[in-house]
């Protein structure tokens, strides 16, 4: 169970990451439409697990996409630090994961239709 502070910081990180991905999509992320679905904070607020969903213009693989995002983690964290640096004492370490909940829901829906 997360505390109120964890939830507030997670919401702040989620909003700011969404803006970073929106503003830098063309330059850094190959024009992919990236959505930050969930952010979960560690109890000490030193680490944030961000779950991403994306829609790419080109036919890139999911593994390639998440590896590209992970390779740019330090750049993303720097951009995040510029925005939330005055609100948080420590800019959390970022860990990115692919959110496959939509794929899972679609699979369940297909199974129910059969």
Beta strands, then each sheet from edge to edge (+ up, - down):
strand 1: 33-41
strand 2: 47-55
strand 3: 93-98
sheet 1: 1+ 2- 3-
end
